[in-house]
């Protein structure tokens, strides 16, 4: 079963909520902390990109953002604040590696309460499926990339480069003296774009589930590790071929949709590439909202409920509570059960519940 092409994404979110909680905030990108300035800047970015651009600039994740926002023509710029849509930071490091048969790119996203960073990769070297899993494991844990920030080259693992890029984005947007904030555990997504010899009508068996677990977790012992039960790891995808599965772990996803592989037909050339981008955008946005919920829940647990919050933090709280509810329910937003599972997998469920109870007791 040769894998012809894969897409990989690795992401994390850094919580930097202190300026938003402050009555006298002061950061270089001060428009992040004020609803009016935020909306005005978004309007400018849509027409004249500067250091920031719209979240879907270059088309990345466009379908997710438009569904998430219930996009329509002549959308008021206030809606970007109301939906807590981030800015894409336009200064990206150069990523390269001699061993990578494909390409890699880093992306940064700015929120009022922090920054999300991700690294995307395409792997275009054909390999048997076991070797493809090993490639993902190596990329996740040991293979070094080279990145260039402002002319200086650094080498490191995916996690090292995510951290380095997060430092860079934090310094630019929140100020060089801003301390590092709490960072979420890295989340990874692997999508098989094309493979040979796969019948989409054959259900996924235990052997394939073990390999998908290796893709989604990037662990060294994937051959011996027991995958989570099907009822816990299978994300609903609506009507689909029996061989399709969106495999979920707590901090990973593996997309295996053989009826949409590129080689099936010309009309499917970019379907899984676009799906991967939309799923990645949905995952990062969900992570950002959940990290806000964790910050708000910490305040509530310390006896500082929303009555003590400054107006813009309170506005973000109200909107995050509603947006998380939509993602859980799948109504009025991008329809996918993956964000729902991400929110309710145990890591954020109590924080999200606490935030929503502040506004919907």
RAZIHU-V929352 format. One record per pair of residues at least 6 apart in sequence whose C-alpha atoms are under 7 Angstrom apart, sorted by the first residue. I is the first residue (numbers start at 1). GAP is how many residues later the second one is. D is the distance in Angstrom with one decimal. If there is no record, write none. Layout:
i=(I/I)
gap=(GAP/GAP)
d=(D/D)
//
This chain:
i=(1/1/1/1/1/2/2/2/2/2/2/3/3/3/3/3/3/3/3/4/4/4/4/4/4/5/5/5/5/5/5/5/6/6/6/6/6/6/6/7/7/7/7/7/7/7/8/8/8/8/8/8/9/9/9/9/9/9/9/10/10/10/10/10/10/10/11/11/11/11/11/11/12/12/12/12/12/12/12/12/13/13/13/13/13/13/13/14/14/14/14/14/14/14/15/15/15/15/15/15/15/16/16/16/17/17/19/19/20/20/20/20/21/21/21/23/27/27/27/28/28/28/29/29/31/31/32/32/32/33/33/34/35/35/38/39/39/39/39/40/42/42/43/45/45/45/46/46/51/51/51/52/52/52/52/53/53/53/53/54/54/55/55/55/56/56/60/61/61/61/63/64/64/64/64/67/67/68/68/69/69/70/70/82/83/86/86/86/87/87/87/88/88/88/89/89/89/92/92/93/93/93/93/94/94/95/95/95/95/95/95/96/96/96/96/97/97/100/101/101/101/102/102/102/103/103/104/104/104/104/105/105/105/106/106/106/107/107/107/108/108/108/109/109/109/110/113/116/117/117/118/133/133/133/136/136/137/137/137/140/140/141/142/143/144/144/144/145/145/145/146/146/146/146/147/147/147/148/171/187/187/188/188/188/188/189/189/189/189/190/190/190/190/190/191/191/191/191/192/192/193/193/193/193/194/194/194/195/198/200/200/200/200/200/200/201/201/201/202/202/203/203/204/209/210/210/210/212/212/213/213/214/215/216/216/216/216/217/233/233/233/234/234/234/234/235/235/235/235/235/236/241/243/244/244/244/245/245/245/246/246/246/246/247/247/247/248/250/260/260/260/261/262/262/282/283/286/289/290/290/293/293/293/294/296/297/297/297/299/306/306/318/321/321/326/326/327/327/327/328/328/330/343)
gap=(127/128/194/195/196/124/125/126/127/193/194/123/124/125/126/129/191/192/193/120/121/122/123/190/191/118/119/120/121/187/188/189/116/117/118/184/185/186/187/114/115/116/183/184/185/186/112/113/114/181/182/183/109/110/111/112/179/180/181/108/109/110/176/177/178/179/106/107/108/175/176/177/104/105/106/171/172/173/174/175/102/103/104/170/171/274/275/100/101/102/167/168/169/170/98/99/100/166/167/168/276/97/98/165/96/97/6/7/13/92/93/293/288/289/292/287/146/147/148/145/146/147/144/145/6/7/6/79/80/79/279/278/46/277/43/38/39/41/42/37/12/35/34/7/8/9/7/8/38/39/40/35/36/37/38/34/35/36/37/33/34/31/32/33/6/9/217/216/217/220/215/214/217/218/270/266/267/265/266/14/264/262/263/237/236/23/24/25/22/23/24/20/21/22/19/20/21/14/15/13/54/55/56/53/54/9/10/50/51/52/53/8/49/50/51/48/49/23/22/23/24/20/21/22/18/19/15/16/17/18/14/15/16/12/13/14/10/11/12/8/9/10/6/7/8/6/179/168/45/49/44/78/81/82/79/82/81/82/83/18/78/16/15/14/11/12/13/10/11/12/7/8/9/10/6/7/8/6/7/64/65/28/63/64/65/27/63/64/65/25/26/63/64/65/63/64/65/85/63/64/68/69/79/80/67/68/69/66/60/41/42/43/44/58/59/40/41/42/40/41/39/40/39/18/12/13/17/35/42/9/14/8/39/33/36/37/38/35/14/15/16/11/12/13/14/11/12/13/102/103/101/18/15/12/13/14/10/11/12/7/8/9/10/6/7/8/6/95/8/11/12/7/6/7/57/56/53/31/58/62/58/59/62/57/59/54/57/58/6/8/52/41/34/35/6/7/6/12/13/11/12/6/6)
d=(5.6/6.0/6.8/5.8/5.8/6.3/5.2/4.1/5.8/5.7/5.5/5.5/5.3/5.8/5.7/6.8/6.2/4.3/6.6/6.2/6.4/4.4/6.7/5.3/5.1/5.6/4.6/6.7/6.7/6.3/5.3/5.3/5.8/5.2/6.6/6.9/5.6/4.5/5.2/5.7/4.6/6.3/5.8/5.2/6.6/6.9/5.7/5.0/6.3/5.7/4.6/6.5/6.7/5.6/4.5/6.3/5.6/5.2/6.6/5.4/5.2/6.7/6.6/5.7/4.5/6.6/5.6/4.1/6.5/5.6/5.3/6.5/5.9/5.8/6.6/6.8/5.5/6.4/5.0/6.3/5.8/4.3/6.4/5.6/5.4/6.9/6.3/5.6/5.4/6.3/5.8/5.7/4.3/6.6/6.1/4.6/6.9/5.2/5.4/6.3/6.6/5.1/4.3/5.5/4.2/6.3/5.0/7.0/5.7/6.5/6.2/5.8/6.8/6.2/5.8/6.4/6.9/5.0/5.8/5.6/5.9/5.9/5.1/6.5/4.8/5.0/5.6/6.6/4.8/5.3/6.9/6.4/6.3/6.8/6.5/5.2/5.1/6.4/6.0/6.9/7.0/6.6/5.8/6.6/5.1/6.2/6.9/6.2/6.2/5.2/6.8/5.9/5.5/4.7/5.2/5.7/5.0/6.5/6.4/5.4/5.8/5.9/5.3/4.9/5.1/7.0/6.0/4.9/4.2/5.6/6.4/5.1/6.8/6.5/5.8/5.3/4.8/4.1/4.8/6.5/6.6/6.8/6.5/6.4/6.8/5.9/5.3/5.1/5.5/5.1/6.9/5.9/4.5/6.3/5.3/5.6/6.6/6.1/6.3/6.5/6.1/5.4/5.4/5.4/5.2/5.8/5.9/6.7/5.7/4.6/6.9/6.5/5.9/5.3/6.7/5.1/6.0/7.0/5.7/5.7/5.7/5.1/4.8/5.3/5.6/5.4/7.0/5.5/4.3/6.6/5.7/5.2/6.5/5.7/4.4/6.3/5.8/5.4/6.4/5.8/4.5/6.5/5.6/5.0/6.3/6.6/6.9/7.0/6.6/6.3/6.8/6.7/6.1/5.7/6.4/6.0/4.4/5.9/6.3/6.3/5.9/6.6/5.9/6.0/6.1/4.7/4.7/5.6/5.6/6.3/6.6/5.7/4.5/6.8/5.5/5.3/6.4/6.3/7.0/4.8/5.5/6.6/6.5/4.7/6.5/6.3/5.5/4.7/5.9/6.2/6.4/6.3/4.8/6.2/5.8/4.5/6.6/6.3/6.2/5.9/5.6/6.3/5.8/6.8/4.6/5.3/6.5/6.8/6.5/5.9/6.5/4.5/6.6/5.1/5.3/5.7/5.2/5.3/6.0/5.1/4.8/4.3/5.4/6.8/6.9/6.9/5.7/6.7/5.9/6.9/5.8/4.9/5.9/6.6/4.7/4.8/4.9/5.8/5.4/4.6/6.1/6.6/5.9/5.1/6.1/5.4/6.4/6.6/6.1/6.3/6.2/6.8/6.8/5.7/4.5/6.2/6.5/5.4/6.3/6.8/5.9/4.8/6.2/5.5/5.0/6.4/6.6/6.4/6.0/6.9/6.7/6.9/5.4/4.8/6.8/6.3/6.2/6.0/6.3/6.6/5.4/5.4/5.8/5.0/6.4/5.3/5.7/6.1/6.4/6.4/6.9/6.5/6.1/4.9/6.4/6.3/6.6/6.2/6.0/7.0/4.5/6.6/5.9)
//
